[in-house]
Amino acid sequence: MDSPPSYEQSWTVYGQRQLDRGFTPDVPRRISWGLWPDVGPGAEILGEIRGKRVLDIGSGAGHHAVHLAQTHGALVTAIEMSPTQHQRALDAHTDVAGVDFLLGDMVDLLPHPEPYDAAYAIGTLAYLDPHHALPALRDGLRDGAPLVFSVLHTDLHGHGPSSEVAPREQEIRLRDDPPLPVQMWVLSSLLWEDLLTQYGFVVENIELLRAPVEDENPVVQQLISARRLPGRSARQVSSRPRTSRPPVPHAALGVGVIVTNPQGDVLIGEHERGTVECPGGTVEAGESLEEAVVRELREETGLEATVADVVLLGTLLDHVGDVVRMTIAARVDRWNGIPADQPGEIIGSWRWTPVHELPDGLFVCSAQILTAWRPDLPISHPPATFTPYRCSPSSAALETAE
């Protein structure tokens, strides 16, 4: 079997098609990180960039770099690997002040005596091996510099992100031309966060960008905002950065429960504050994690389960203000009873919901455990660190086919 064409080869064909058409995109009035104008934030997500050195990774026809230079006063270095895409940028914008268009591999061009103040990529980091690109970016940015990029989450066929760091074949489409196959790293938000942490960045936010409702387009993109940590060289490490300081003694430990029925629907309820939640709550003194799951399920929904029915999926770690929050994600698919509102509980209106029809307004912890269980679900939430537990035979069905 022939190997798929490289990123450079596919985008060179794409660029030539656009050159043959004589098509040059307009310089936008604002940055669009997704496929649709006015969806998501604009250039403000990069912070103040006037007079700052900004790196454009995979600059294509150059129109975004020109926007940042002309509208925001940035000094942009626009790097593009495809010679035809690079030629399109030169043909249209070669005389624009504040933009320097370079042709070549970002990793080869990044070593520079003066690090960049910010870097961004609109779609293009998904075409580069993160183990190759992220260390180079870490070395090419100043301490504290933002790295903001959008990458694919769910494709045109509705296929969600992978749960392992490996490329898969996707397509580049242009009008009525034959699609161009290309290798892409379509990774879950949790994987992107782990990779960025591994290579010296801290993730500040991950947002999912969807098409307007009337568009009915299944494509979802992730917009990831990270920042270069100071004082560490880029290197591959086997775990997250450690500290010699003891942890701040403010923490909360709870369980979040994904309850499924034989049809694969998920049990969700409504909190009196208006959020939508899975069952769950705080682990009480003397309880095992499984016992906490069984108790919370009974107290909140009336369903009865045993500790043998509980599969612990892993630990989610995030912060709420100064509190370190640890949520143990669990799944229960064997239970007795009918879910119903319980006296004195603040969550009710329990209902079974198809997994791909989950509503907006999910409670943060519920959103996090659901995407830890199913990374393909297009659910937005603040980033969290997920440490999965070793799968047991009873939990083998949790693995999602890609």
N, C-alpha and C positions, 0 to 999 in steps of 0.2 A: 504494500500500500504506500502511495506517495505521501510524504510528509506535507502538512498544510503549509501554505505560504506564510512568510514572516510578516510581522506588523509593517515593516518597511515596504515589502513587496506589494501587499494589498493596498496600502494607502498611496503608493506610487501609481498604481493603476487607477485608483479613485481620483487622484489629483490630475492625471492625464485626461480622464474623461471630462473633468470640469474645465481644464484648459481648452480642450477641443470645443466645448460649448461657449467658451468665453465668459463663463460665469464668475463673478466676483461678489461675495456677500457684502452687504452694506455694513459699515461700522455701526454697531448697535448703540442705542441710547443708554443701555445698561447691560451689565453682564447677566447672562442667563446660564446658570449652572446645569440645568436640565435641558430637555428638548423643546420646552415651551416657554415663550417669553412671559415675563412677569410671574413666573412660578418660583417661589423661593426668594432668598435675599439677593442683593446685588453686590457690587464691589465693596460695600461697607464692611462685609464680613472679613475682609483682609486688614481692617484697621486703617490708620492714617498712613498713606503711601506716597504722599506728595514729596517729591525729591528723593524718594527711597529707591534702592535697587531691587527690582522685582523680577523673578524668574518665571517665564511662561513655558511650561513643559508640554511639548507637542502643540506648537502654536498654529498649525494648519495654515489657513489663508491669511492669518495675521490680524484679523479684524478685532479680536478681543484685546490684543496687545496695544493696538492703536487707540482703542477706546480708553484704556487705562492711562496711556500717555497723554492724550488730548484732553480728557475730561477730568482726570484725577492727578495729573502732573507726575506720574510715576516714570522712572527710568527703567524701561523694560528690556530684558534680554530674552528674545523669543527663539527657542530652540526647536527645530523640526528635523526629523530623521528622513522623511520622504523628500526626494529632490523635486518632484513635481508640485507638492504642496508648498515647499519652500519657494519655488519659482512663482507660484500664484501670489504669495505674500510680497515678493520683490516687485512683480509687475504692477501691483496696485499701491504699494505703500513704501517703496524704497526711500523716498525723500522725507518721510515723516520724522520730525524731531522727537527724540526721546525713546526711540525704538531701535534696537540692534538685532537684525535677523541673522541667525546662525544655522548652518546645516550640519547635522551630525548627531551622534549618540550623546544623550544628556550625560551619561556616566563619564564619557571621555572628555566632554567639554566643561564639566563642573569644576574640576580642580582650578582654583583661582586664588590669588593672594588676598582678595577682598571678598568675604562671604556676602551672600545676598540677605536683604532685609525681609524678604517674603518670597513665597513660591506658590504657584497655583497650577492646576491642570483641570481642563474641562473634558472629562471622559477618557483622557489619554493614559492615565496611570494604570488603567485596567489592562492595557496592552503590554505592559512591562512586568517582568518577573519582580515581585516585591522584594525578594531577597537580593536582587541586583540593584534596584532603583532606590530603595529607602536608605541604605547605608550611604550612598552617594549624596542623597539629599541632606542627610544628617550632617555630613561633612561640609556641604556647600552652603549652609545657612548659619546665620548668627545665633547666639544664645537668645532664646525667647522668640525667635522669628516664627511667624505663622506659616503653616502649610495647609492649604485649603484645596480640596479636589473633589470632583464628582466621579463616580464609577457606577457601572451597571449593577442593579440588584435583581430585577426581574425582566426577562427579555420579551420579545414580541410573541413568543410561543407560550408565555406565562410560566416559564421555568425560572425558579428562584435561585438564590445563590448557593454555591457549593459549601460543604462543611469541611473541606480540606484545601490546603494551599496547593492547588494544581490548576493548570490552564484547561480550558475546554473550547471546542470549536463554536464560534458564533459567526454572524454575518454582518457585512457592511452593505447597506442597500442605498441605491441612488436611482430614483425615478423608475424607468422601465428597463434599465440595464440589468444584466445578470448579477445576482448578489455575489459578493466577494467573501470567501471564507477567511477567517482569521482566528488566531488563538487569543483568548482573553482570560484573565483571572477574575472570575465573577464570584466574589467571596462574601460571606456573611459579615454583618457589622461587627460581631464579636471577633471574627478572625482578623479583620482590618485593625481593630483596636489592639489585639495581641501583637500583631506584626509591628505596628507603630511603637508600641511600648518596648518591644524587643530591641528596636533600633534607635532608641533615644528620643522618642517623642511622647508627649502626653496628649491624649484625645480630650478635647473640650466639648464637642457636640457632634452628633450624627443625626441628620435629618433625611427623611425619605421624601423625594420629589415625585409626585404623580401627575399624570395628565389631567387637565380639566375634566369634570364629570361628563360634559357633552362630547368629549373626544373619544371616549370608550377605548382608549389605548391601554393595553396591559403593562406597558413598559414602566418600570419604577427605577429611579436612580437614587443613589445615596450621596449626600453631600456631607463630607467629613471635614471637620475643622480640628487641626492639631497644632501643637507648638513644640519647637525644638527645646529639649531640656538642656540646661547649661552644664558644662563641666564634664561631659562624657563623650568619649570618642565613639564613633560608630563601630560596632562589632557584633558578631552573632553571639548571643548569650542563651543559656538554657532556661532562664527563668526571669521573672520581673526584677527590676532593681530592688535591692535590699537596703535597709537603713540600720544603723547601729542604735538608733533611738528606740525606746519602748513605745508601743502604740498608745495613743491618747485613750484614756479609760472611759470612753463614751461610745457605746455600741448597742445595736439592737439585733436580736436574732429571731427570725420568724420563718414560717413555712408558707409556701404558695402551692396550691394544689390544682393540677390540671385533671379534671374529672371528665371522662369520655364515656359515651354510651356505645352500644354495638354498631350504630351507624357512623361512628367516628365524630359525632357532634361534641362540642365542649360546653360544659355547664358554666354559665355566667349569671351574675346578679347585679343589682343596682344599689350603690351606696346612697345613703340619705343626702350626701353632698353632691350627688349627680354623676360620680364616676361609675364605670362598669368594671367589675372585678371577678376574679376567680375566688373560690374559697381560700381561706388562709388566716394566719394570725401569729401571735407571739408564742414562742416556746416557753412553757411554764417550768418552774423549778422542779427538778426530779424527773421530767419527762424525757423519753427518747424522742428522736425526730419523728419516727413512725407513729408513736403514740400521740404526738402533737397533731399530726395530720389527721388521724382518726378522730380525735376530740374536736378539732376545728370543723371537720366535715359534719359531724353529728350536730354540734351546737349551732352552726350557721344554716345548714340545709335540711337536717333531719335524716340524711342518708347514713346508713350503718356500714362500716367496713372494718376489717381487722388489720393488724400490723402486717400480716402476710400479704395483704392486697396492695400494700404501698410500695412503689418503686421510687427510690430517691435518684434523681437525675444529676444533681450537682449543686454547687454553691455559687450564688450570685453575690458580688460585692460591689457596693456603690456608696456614695455619700449623700446625706440629706443635711445640709448645713454643716455643723460640726460633728454630726453623728455618723459613724460607720455602720452601714446597714448590711447585714448578712441575711440573705433569703435562701432557704433550701428549697429548690424546685423539686416537686414530686408529682407523680402521676398515679391515678387510681382508675382502673377500668373494670373493677369487680366490686359491687356494692349492692345493698338491699334498700328498698324503700322508694319513695317518690319525693323529689326535692320540693320543699315548701318553705314559706316564711316561718321563722321561729320567733317566739315571744322574746322581746328585749334585745333582739339583734338589729344592728344598723344596716345590714345588707339583706335585701329581699328581692322579690320579683324574679326568682330563679327561672332560667329557661335554657333549653338546649339550642345551641347555635352552630350551624355548619362552620367548620374551621376557616373557610375562605370568605365567610360573611360576617366576621367579627366587626362590631361597630367601632366608630371613633370614640374617643373619650375613655380609653382603657386606663385604669390605675397603673402607675409606673411599674410597680412590682409585678403585676399581672402581665403587662406587656413584655417585661423582661423574661419571665419564665416561659411565656408562650414562644418567644423567638429563640430561646435557648433550646426548647424542645423541637421547634420547627423553624430553622433559620430561613426557610423559603417564604415565611409569612411576611407580607409587606406592612409591618407595624412599626411606627416611629416611637422612640423612647430615648431618654438620656442614656449615654453609654454606661455599661457595667462590665465588670470582669466575671466571666463564667468559667468555673472549673468543673468539668464533667467527672462523674464517678465512673468507675469501670462497669461496663454493661454486664448484667447477669443474664442467664438464659431467659428469665422471665421478662427482661426488658429489651430483648433483641428487636422486638417490633418497633421500638422507638426510632431506629435508624431510618432515615428518610432516603428513598431512592432518588438519585439525581438524574 
